């Protein structure tokens, strides 16, 4: 991801710029990834990241409200089927050039590991004191709330060279995800169930090329996405009382969800197919041109990590218990409010304030790159 992960997955630049160290996540390209000069961010991926982070935050705000509305529960399932897969696919796409070099490992540490330690500790303390839960532990091995994505991204990116070396990486990743879905003994350390069950989406991103994004940007795909989403909503409405929504979180095995072991592989493959289809439909609707929110795509990591404090704070104070919020107008108001909040959290002023913990430079902690130093000296000699 990064210079200091300023977006959930690398910050967008042109697909030709394989330097996955552009500011990550949940990356950009125009409606059809364009051939832009190296170094320029691609609007498509920035737009995709911003829209995805809004969906993530809005879906989180629905959790305490959805029990009162079958329609909201259906919308919740649809959003959960593709919002994180979309981020993860983009993360993989912009991780293709990760090679384990010192500079990229440094960015991985400063852009993922440090924010993970800070926010895992921060959310645990917030739970302990904000929710009066003295028993809440601070454990870097057991990700709390939304910090699981950071540790997952760390593991996925470290294994990137392996996936690039395999002849058939996606089938192997799917096989690992299937095995994880029937392995309750994996436990909760590092949220490995999620890491392994979401792995195929990251590996898929590694396998994608710019032309694949051009395919989903075609007008025919945009039009086809309409009935697909309509059917998905209708099916989810039907499935609400018949299906355990925990399948969409990918954090438990089939046995832990009270199902026979063979249901794990079936659900894993079925959900992968559904998520992939909805993710493609989502990408088809993402604008390719620069819009008012395009620049916010570079700050999605800020919105992702900070919006949880707003929602958890509201939950701890009992704000979601107000009767007025448990109706259609209340649900719409909450959705709009959190969309505005996460938008503000992605803006430049917020990024400047929190950059020291989300995108720290930490020059004091790393050795100078000898090659970079040598090049700098050569430039100085040439200019002298």
DAURPE-V803370 format. One record per residue. N is the residue number from 1. PHI is phi in whole degrees, -180 to 180 (NA if undefined). PSI is psi in whole degrees, 0 to 359 (NA if undefined). NEAR is the number of other ideal C-beta (glycine too) atoms within 8 Angstrom. Layout:
N_PHI_PSI_NEAR + N_PHI_PSI_NEAR
//
This chain:
1_NA_10_20 + 2_163_157_16 + 3_-88_330_11 + 4_169_93_13 + 5_-32_98_20 + 6_-97_13_15 + 7_-158_156_20 + 8_-52_340_15 + 9_-141_211_16 + 10_-80_150_17 + 11_-70_150_19 + 12_-76_135_19 + 13_-143_180_14 + 14_-60_141_15 + 15_-57_335_10 + 16_-69_334_8 + 17_-81_91_9 + 18_-72_2_6 + 19_-69_90_7 + 20_-65_359_13 + 21_-82_15_11 + 22_-70_166_15 + 23_-62_120_13 + 24_-48_217_19 + 25_2_NA_17 + 26_NA_NA_16 + 27_NA_153_21 + 28_-145_161_17 + 29_-173_164_16 + 30_-77_179_12 + 31_-41_322_8 + 32_-129_119_10 + 33_-41_122_12 + 34_-99_164_9 + 35_-87_78_4 + 36_-97_161_10 + 37_-58_142_5 + 38_-55_136_8 + 39_102_340_6 + 40_-87_137_8 + 41_-74_150_13 + 42_-98_120_17 + 43_-59_323_16 + 44_-58_312_18 + 45_-72_325_16 + 46_-64_318_19 + 47_-63_317_16 + 48_-63_318_16 + 49_-66_317_20 + 50_-64_312_15 + 51_-63_323_11 + 52_-67_320_15 + 53_-69_328_16 + 54_-65_316_11 + 55_-63_321_10 + 56_-60_311_13 + 57_-66_317_16 + 58_-64_317_12 + 59_-63_323_12 + 60_-63_324_12 + 61_-72_340_13 + 62_-79_339_14 + 63_-55_313_8 + 64_-79_356_7 + 65_-112_337_15 + 66_-67_342_10 + 67_-64_342_5 + 68_-96_355_7 + 69_-141_120_10 + 70_-68_326_8 + 71_-65_316_7 + 72_-66_323_12 + 73_-64_321_13 + 74_-66_315_13 + 75_-62_323_11 + 76_-61_315_13 + 77_-64_319_14 + 78_-64_313_13 + 79_-63_317_11 + 80_-68_341_12 + 81_-73_337_12 + 82_-135_345_13 + 83_-67_315_11 + 84_-74_320_11 + 85_-55_321_14 + 86_-63_315_14 + 87_-61_317_17 + 88_-70_321_15 + 89_-60_315_14 + 90_-65_322_16 + 91_-59_315_20 + 92_-66_319_17 + 93_-58_319_12 + 94_-93_14_17 + 95_-108_5_17 + 96_-61_332_11 + 97_-97_7_8 + 98_-68_123_11 + 99_-127_9_7 + 100_79_11_7 + 101_-67_156_6 + 102_-54_318_8 + 103_-65_322_9 + 104_-79_327_12 + 105_-65_321_9 + 106_-60_315_10 + 107_-68_328_14 + 108_-66_321_15 + 109_-69_310_10 + 110_-72_329_15 + 111_-94_345_15 + 112_-129_307_14 + 113_-65_312_10 + 114_-63_311_12 + 115_-59_324_14 + 116_-62_312_14 + 117_-62_315_9 + 118_-65_311_10 + 119_-81_332_11 + 120_-64_318_14 + 121_-68_316_10 + 122_-62_314_9 + 123_-68_324_15 + 124_-66_318_13 + 125_-68_323_10 + 126_-63_320_12 + 127_-66_317_12 + 128_-63_314_11 + 129_-98_326_7 + 130_-74_327_9 + 131_-106_11_11 + 132_52_53_5 + 133_-120_79_7 + 134_-61_340_5 + 135_-83_356_5 + 136_-66_120_10 + 137_-89_158_6 + 138_-106_106_8 + 139_-132_117_8 + 140_-74_351_8 + 141_-92_349_5 + 142_-127_84_10 + 143_-52_135_11 + 144_-107_132_9 + 145_61_235_8 + 146_-90_2_9 + 147_-73_350_13 + 148_-57_328_12 + 149_-65_325_11 + 150_-67_314_13 + 151_-68_326_13 + 152_-65_316_12 + 153_-63_322_12 + 154_-60_312_12 + 155_-66_315_10 + 156_-59_315_15 + 157_-70_325_12 + 158_-63_328_8 + 159_-90_2_8 + 160_-54_313_13 + 161_-57_325_9 + 162_-65_312_7 + 163_-64_326_11 + 164_-71_337_9 + 165_-86_339_5 + 166_-75_148_8 + 167_-75_321_3 + 168_-127_73_6 + 169_-65_320_12 + 170_-67_313_10 + 171_-58_322_7 + 172_-65_316_10 + 173_-63_320_14 + 174_-64_321_12 + 175_-63_319_8 + 176_-64_318_10 + 177_-64_319_15 + 178_-63_315_12 + 179_-63_322_9 + 180_-63_324_13 + 181_-69_348_13 + 182_-119_21_13 + 183_-123_81_8 + 184_-65_341_8 + 185_-76_356_4 + 186_-59_323_9 + 187_81_189_5 + 188_-102_356_6 + 189_-59_128_7 + 190_57_17_9 + 191_52_45_13 + 192_-62_332_11 + 193_-59_313_13 + 194_-66_317_12 + 195_-56_315_14 + 196_-80_322_12 + 197_-75_334_12 + 198_-90_353_14 + 199_-53_318_12 + 200_-57_328_11 + 201_-69_322_16 + 202_-67_315_15 + 203_-65_322_14 + 204_-59_316_13 + 205_-59_322_15 + 206_-63_330_14 + 207_-86_346_8 + 208_-78_157_10 + 209_-130_169_5 + 210_-56_323_9 + 211_-65_334_6 + 212_-68_323_8 + 213_-71_329_14 + 214_-65_326_10 + 215_-62_316_8 + 216_-78_351_11 + 217_-90_1_13 + 218_-69_151_9 + 219_-59_321_5 + 220_-62_324_6 + 221_-71_320_13 + 222_-58_315_11 + 223_-67_320_7 + 224_-67_334_9 + 225_-65_333_13 + 226_-63_303_8 + 227_-64_331_7 + 228_-63_313_11 + 229_-69_324_11 + 230_-62_314_8 + 231_-64_320_8 + 232_-62_318_12 + 233_-66_317_11 + 234_-65_316_8 + 235_-65_320_8 + 236_-65_322_13 + 237_-61_318_10 + 238_-67_323_7 + 239_-81_342_10 + 240_-48_307_11 + 241_-82_356_4 + 242_-111_351_5 + 243_-132_143_7 + 244_-81_115_7 + 245_-66_346_10 + 246_-63_341_8 + 247_-60_327_10 + 248_-73_342_9 + 249_-81_339_9 + 250_56_36_9 + 251_-114_2_9 + 252_-136_155_9 + 253_-82_169_13 + 254_-60_318_14 + 255_-63_322_10 + 256_-69_338_7 + 257_-94_9_10 + 258_76_23_5 + 259_-113_157_10 + 260_-59_154_5 + 261_-59_324_8 + 262_-69_343_8 + 263_-70_331_9 + 264_-56_304_14 + 265_-60_321_10 + 266_-62_311_8 + 267_-67_322_12 + 268_-61_313_13 + 269_-71_321_10 + 270_-65_315_8 + 271_-68_326_12 + 272_-62_315_12 + 273_-64_315_8 + 274_-64_315_10 + 275_-64_320_12 + 276_-65_318_11 + 277_-64_313_9 + 278_-69_326_15 + 279_-65_318_13 + 280_-62_319_11 + 281_-65_320_15 + 282_-61_312_14 + 283_-61_327_12 + 284_-66_334_12 + 285_-92_351_7 + 286_-72_128_11 + 287_-63_147_8 + 288_-99_349_12 + 289_-97_166_7 + 290_-75_126_4 + 291_-125_181_8 + 292_-63_334_3 + 293_-101_1_10 + 294_-59_316_12 + 295_-64_338_7 + 296_-72_344_13 + 297_-62_336_19 + 298_-77_349_14 + 299_-116_21_15 + 300_-67_333_17 + 301_-64_324_15 + 302_-65_312_14 + 303_-62_320_15 + 304_-64_309_14 + 305_-74_331_12 + 306_-92_332_11 + 307_-65_336_14 + 308_-62_327_11 + 309_-66_324_10 + 310_-65_312_10 + 311_-69_318_12 + 312_-67_323_14 + 313_-62_318_10 + 314_-64_321_9 + 315_-67_316_11 + 316_-64_328_8 + 317_-86_356_6 + 318_80_16_6 + 319_-64_328_8 + 320_-74_353_10 + 321_-83_350_5 + 322_-61_131_8 + 323_-61_327_5 + 324_-64_339_7 + 325_-85_346_12 + 326_-96_59_9 + 327_-159_173_8 + 328_-60_316_6 + 329_-66_320_7 + 330_-65_318_12 + 331_-64_320_14 + 332_-66_318_8 + 333_-62_316_9 + 334_-63_317_13 + 335_-61_314_11 + 336_-66_320_8 + 337_-63_314_9 + 338_-72_331_15 + 339_-64_319_11 + 340_-66_318_8 + 341_-61_310_11 + 342_-67_330_14 + 343_-64_314_13 + 344_-63_324_8 + 345_-70_345_12 + 346_-93_357_16 + 347_-78_163_10 + 348_-59_316_7 + 349_-58_318_6 + 350_-67_321_13 + 351_-65_323_15 + 352_-65_322_7 + 353_-69_318_6 + 354_-102_6_10 + 355_-61_329_10 + 356_-66_340_6 + 357_-111_339_8 + 358_-99_329_15 + 359_-134_55_13 + 360_-69_147_10 + 361_-84_319_6 + 362_53_43_10 + 363_-61_331_5 + 364_-66_339_4 + 365_-93_349_4 + 366_-126_150_8 + 367_-73_153_4 + 368_-69_143_6 + 369_-73_114_8 + 370_-55_320_6 + 371_-65_318_6 + 372_-67_320_9 + 373_-63_317_9 + 374_-63_318_8 + 375_-64_321_8 + 376_-63_320_8 + 377_-66_322_8 + 378_-64_319_8 + 379_-64_323_8 + 380_-65_319_8 + 381_-65_320_7 + 382_-66_324_6 + 383_-82_344_5 + 384_-73_NA_4
//
